[in-house]
Amino acid sequence: MGVLNVTPDSFSDGGLYATAESAVARGLDMIDAGADLIDVGGESSRPGAEPVPVGVELERVIPVIEALAAAVGRTGPAVRLSVDTVKPEVARAALAAGASLVNDISASLWEVAGAAGAGWVAMHMRGQPRTMQESPRYGAVAEEVRSFLLERAGLALQGGVREVWVDPGIGFGKTKAHNLSLLRHLDDLVEAAAGAGCAGVVVGTSRKNFLGLLAAHRGSGKPAPVADRMEGSLATAAAALVAGVGMVRVHDVAATVQMTRLYGPAA
């Protein structure tokens, strides 16, 4: 899953693809690099981010999805489009424009996906993006996240959604220790999701702050900048795939595709 943020303020690529033309070009580049799915988002979910009005989000994402859907239809690659949103209005419009998957950090839009015959990704998040990193606390993070996701997946499957994915929400209301614990227990989540009838597990670690903390220079106390997080992004994507995860959400598509080819059957 290639990340395509049509926003001015996303933590990694905010402002780089803020016009429809630049976003479509970026999406086509990721398809050429080997992405199986392009995830289009018009509202930043970085820590501290404020929500945007429905109309603004629609103006950002719908022209991009329409153009990419038309391009994919002409060239014929087996590439899908998803919309990264928490708003039912945006999800419905995006599905009508050519998306076939709703990537939902709020884990609340299964009825929208079901009504459209689309797939749905339920992600775990503690709180809201604006406040989620303010002292997040868990008793046993892997168990709590797994229980929440299986409950939401069950509701969606009972509601008629045929393709349900679950995402542990790395970096969404979690400390570095929480994120590492979730990564260590991915195989348990994969097994539980399969037993519940889910399509699979999605994991997104790409360029996130905990990787910057792990890569920080000794004694600096500051996370390594986003540009210096490639190694951690690839390492955690590889670990996720080896644990049985079915989809990784990444910014660096070409490098990740090369990594998966090097892993071969092990991935």
C-alpha positions, 0 to 999 in steps of 0.5 A, a space after each residue: 500500500 503506497 501512501 499518497 497524502 494530498 495534504 499540506 501538513 502530513 508528517 512526512 510528505 505534507 505539501 509535496 503532493 498538495 495539487 491534484 496534478 502532483 498527487 496523480 503523478 506521484 500515484 502513477 510513479 508508485 504504481 510503476 514502482 510496484 505498489 499493489 494499492 494506492 492509499 489517498 488521504 486528504 486529512 493529516 492524522 499525524 500527532 497534533 493534527 486538527 481535523 479539516 472540513 468535509 468539503 476541503 477533504 473532498 476537494 483534495 481527494 476526489 479528483 485524485 481518485 477519479 484520475 488514478 482510477 481512469 489511468 488504472 483502467 486504461 493501463 490495466 494493472 492489478 492496482 487498487 485504490 483506497 481512501 484514508 478517511 474517517 468521514 462517511 461522506 468522504 468514504 462514500 464519494 471516494 468509493 463512487 469515484 473508483 476506490 475499493 477499500 476504506 482505510 479507517 483509522 477510526 474503525 467506525 465506517 464498516 457500514 459505509 464499506 458494506 453498503 458499497 460492497 467495498 473492503 474495509 481496514 479497521 485500525 486501532 487508535 487511542 484517542 484522536 490524532 490531536 491528543 493521541 500522543 499525550 501519555 498513552 497508557 495500556 495494561 497489556 498493549 498487544 492484548 488490548 489492541 487485538 481484542 479491540 480489532 477482533 470486536 470491530 472486525 466481528 461487527 463488520 463481518 456480521 454487517 456484510 463486509 466481505 473484505 475486512 483488514 485489521 491494523 494495530 495502529 503503530 504510532 497512533 496513541 502508542 509510545 515507542 515501547 508500545 509500538 515495539 511490543 505490537 511488532 513482537 506480537 504481530 504473529 499472534 494478531 495475524 493468527 487471530 485475524 485469520 481465525 476471525 475470518 479477516 482478509 489479513 493484517 495491515 501494518 504501517 511503520 513507514 518513517 514514523 517517530 519511534 523509528 526516529 527515536 531508535 535511530 537517534 544519535 547517541 546523547 542527542 535526545 532528538 529523533 532522527 529526521 524523517 529522511 534518515 528513517 529508511 532503514 527502520 522502515 524497511 526492517 520493520 516492514 520485513 519483520 511484519 511480512 515475515 510474521 504473516 502480515 498481508 499488507 504494509 503501508 509505506 512511503 518508499 514503494 520501490 525500496 520496499 518492493 525490492 526488499 520483498 523480492 529479496 525475501 522471496 518465499 520467506 515474505 
